[in-house]
Amino acid sequence: MKPLRTVALVVNRQKSGAREIGDQLKQLGQDRGVEMRITEEHPLPNGYLQGCDAVCAIGGDGTFLGVVPQAVEYGVKVLGVNLGKLGFLVTFSPDGIAREFGRILDGDYEIEDRTLLEACDPEGERRICLNDVVVKQTASSRMMMLEVFANGDFVNEFACDGLIYSTPTGSTAYNLSAGGPIVHPDVQGITLTPICPHTLSNRSVIFSMGTEIEVRTDLEACSPQVTLDGHLRFTESIAFPLRIRVPSTTVTLIHGKDYSHFLTVRTKLHWRENTL
C-alpha cells in the first residue's frame, strides 16, 4: 500500500493513557519524516483532516465514529487504538500499535472500504454515519408509531420505542443489543431493527443497498429524536419525513496484516474458539 506521509492523531483525553500513546505515535512518525498532527478537540475543528493520508483515533469506538464524517469528506483512511471496552472498530491494542505503527506508515497495511448510511430531512440537509441512524421517542416511557416505506412501498407501521437502521458495520452495536442480526461487512444493505416492539412478530428486516427508506410519524402524537452514531443531528420538528439510504461514498479503514473480522467478533463477544 501507499506510505502515509501526513497523519492526524485524535486523542480522547478522558481515556487513561491516551495522551501518552498519542505522544508516542507522534514521535514515531516524526522520526520517519512523517508530518504529524495531534488534537484532543471533539468534535474535530473544521478542515482538520484536509490534506491527511490517514487519521488515528485513540480512545474507543465513539472516538473512531467521531472522525468518520470528516474522514469521508476529505478521503482520509481511518484506524483506531482501543482504550475503551468492546472496540469493534478500534482494532489495534496499545501494544499492537506501538509495534506496527512504523510498518503502517511505510505502507505495510491492509485497507477495507465500509458502507455508510445517509439520512436526509425534508429541507435536503444530509448527514452520514458509519454505524446507525436511530429514531427514538424523547419521552422514554411512551411508545411511538412509525410508518416505514421502502422505495415508496409501505412496509409496516411499527408500534415501538424506536427504530434502528444500521450498516453491516453497525450491526454489532445498538442493533445487536436490540436483538438484531450480525451482518458481515461485505454485505451491502440496511438492517432495520425495532426497539421493544409492541407486536412480537415484528423482527429485523434487511433491505438491499439500493433501497431508499422513508420514515414518517405524527409529530403531534410523539416527540421523536434522530441520532446518527449516537449524536443528535436533526431538529425533531423538521426531520420528518426522514429518508435513509446507502450513499455511493464509503470510508476506508486501515487494518494490520493479521486482521480477521471473525476473530474480532469472537474475541469481543466471547465466542468459543475451534476445539475440533
N, C-alpha and C positions, 0 to 999 in steps of 0.2 A: 504494500500500500504506500501511498504518498507520505513522506515525512511531514510532521507537523512543525510549522515554523512560528506560528503565533497561537498561544494557548491562554485561555482565560480560566481562572480558578474562582469558583463561587463557594464561599465558606459559610456554613451555618454556625455562627459563634455560640449558639445555645447547646451545641453538641460538644461534649468533653473531648478534647484532643484535636478538634477540627482545625484550630489555628496553627497548631504545631505541624499537622500534616500539610496544610496549605503552604506554610513557610518552607517545609522540606521539599515539596514538589516545585515550588518556585525556584529554589536554589538548584535543584537537579536540572531544571530546564535552562536556567541561565548559564549553567556550566557547559551546556551543549550549544550555546549560542541562540537559544530559542527566546523569542520575545514573550515574556510572561506578564499577564495582568492578574490582579487579585482584588476581590471585593468581598465585603460582608453585607452589602446592601441587599435588602429584599423588600419590594421587587427590584429587579435589576434596573440600573439607570438606563434611560433611553439611549439606544445605539451602542450599548456597552460591548456587544459581541460583534459589531461590524468589523470586518477585516480579519476575524479569527478563523483558524482552521478547526479548532476544537474548543470545547468548554468542559471542564471537570467539576462536577457538583460534589462537594464534600459535606456529607450530612446523612440524610435519609432519602426515601423516595419523594417526600414532599419537596425537599431542596431540588432534587432532579426535575420534578414536574414543573417547578417554578421557572426553570431556564428554557423549557421547551418552546414556548411561543416565539421568543426572540431568536433561539437557535434555528427554528424553521424560517423565520423572516430573513435571516442572513445566510442560510445554508451551512450552518455550523454543526459539526459532528459532536455528539454528547457521550460522555462516560461519567461514572459516578463511583464514589468511595462510600462504603456503608458504615455509618456510625449510628444508625438507628436500630430498629427492631427487626422487621422482616427483611425489607430491602430486596424486592424483586427486580428493581431497575438499577440500583446501585450495586453492581455485581462484583466490584473489587473490594477486598478487605484492606485495612490499613497496611498490613504486612505485604499483601499481594501487590498493591500499587507501588509500594517502595521498591519492590523487586523488579516490576515490569515497566515502570514509567519511562525509563530510558529507552527501552526497546520500542515502546509505543511511539515515543517522539521520533524514533528513527524509521517508523513505518511498519514495524512488526506487530500488526494487529489485524483483527477481523472487523468487518462492518456489517450491519444489518439494518435494513430500512423497515420502519414500523408505520403502520397506517394510523391516521388521526381521525378525529371527529370534528366537524364544523357545525356550530349552532348559529342560526340566523333569526333575528327578530323581525317584526313587520316593517321596521324602519330600514331594514337592509344592513344593520350592524352585524358583522360576522366575527366570531371568536373560535379559536381552535383549542383542542386539548388532546392529550395522549391517552388518558385513562377513561374518563367517563363524563357524560352530561347527566346530572341528576335533577329531577323535578320533585320537590317535596313541599308538603304543607308547612307553612311557617308555624302555625299553632299545632304542636306535636300531638295533642290529644284528639285532634279531629281528622276524620277520613276525608279524602278528596275524590272527585270524579274527573277522570282524564280520558278524553277521546283520542285515539291514535289512528292515523291514516298512513298507508304506505303507497306512495306514488298515486295518491288520490283515492285509493281503495280503502274503505273502512275496515279496520282490524278489530277493534273492540273498544268498549268503554270500561275502563278499569276503575273499580272502587277499591282504593288502597291508600297507604300512607305516602306513596310516591312511586316514581318510575326511574330506573337506572338504565341508561343507554351506554353501553361500554364497547370499547375496541377489544380485539383479542388480547392486547397488552393489558388492558384494564380488567380483563375477566378474572384475574386473581386478586382484585381489590374489593371494592364495595359489592360488586356483583357476586363474588364468591361468598361473602358474608351473608348475602340475602338469599342464598340457595341457588344461585345461577351456575352455569357450567363453566369449566375451564376450557378455554379455546386456544388452540395453538396459534402463535403469532403469524404464521404463514396464511392463515385463513383470513380472507378479506371480507369483512362483513360487520354488522352491528348486532349486538345482543341486547334485547330488551328484557329486563327482569323487574317484575312488580315488587314493591316493598310491602310486606304484610297485606296481601290482597284479601278482600272480604270473601271472594269466591275461591274456594280451594282448588278448583280446576284451572285457575289462572296460573300459568307457568311461563318460563322464559320462552321467548321467540327470537329466532336468529334470522336476520334479513340479509339479503345479498348486498354486495358492495355498491351496486348502482341504485339502491333504494333511497328515495327521499322521504323521510318520516316527518309527519306534521302532528303536533300535539296541541290540542285545544282544551280549554277549560272555561268555566264560568267564574269570572273574577269577582262577581258579587256573592258567590257562594263559598269561596275559599280564598286564602292568601298564599299563593304558591311562591316559591323561590327557585331560581335556576342557578346551579353551581357547575362550574367546569373544573375538573381536577381539584375539587374542594374549595374553590374560590367563587364568591358571588360575582357574576359577570353581567347580569342584566337587571334593569329595574323591572319589578314584577308587573307594573301597570302597562308596560309596552312590550313585554316578552312574548305575549301570546297573540295569535298562534305562533308557536315556535317550530322552526324547521331544522331538522338534523340530517346530515349526510356525511359520507366519507369524501373528503376533498382529494384532489389529484396530488397534492403535496404530501410528502412523508417526512419523518425525522430519521436521521441516520445515527445509530448507536455504535459505539466502539466497544468491542469485546476483546478479551485476551484470547490467545490461540487455543486454549483448552476449554473455552466456554461451551456449555451444554444447557439448553433450555430445560430439559427434563431433570438434569442434575440439580438445577436451581429450584425447580418445583419440588422435587423430592426432599431437598435439604430444608427449604422454608416451611413445607407442610408436614415434615417429619414422616414421610412415607418410608416404607421398608426398602432396603436395598435388596438386590437379587441374591438369593442364597442358594439357588439351584446349581 
